[in-house]
């Protein structure tokens, strides 16, 4: 585990020195919540579960869970997912 922390710290320092956004350098997800109606997720690695009540997406070292009603995938590209519906909960597990 110490090696992983060391690598992340070095990547953060390189990112700061070269003025590269951390989300790019560290492969972090970018999540934008628009009210309770829409979630934009960038830098994803795929969908684990998709129902009208739950959407689970793999990101970096973890997973994002979206719970709500009438959820639908509005847009899916290689690096972006848009989820729409009545969003009640957003959870990030590392």
Secondary structure, 3 states (H helix, E strand, C coil): CHHHHHHHHHHHHHHHHHCCCHHHHCCCCEEEEECCCEEEEECEEEEEEECCCEEEEEECCEEEEEEEEEEEEEEECCCEEEEEEEEEEEEEEC
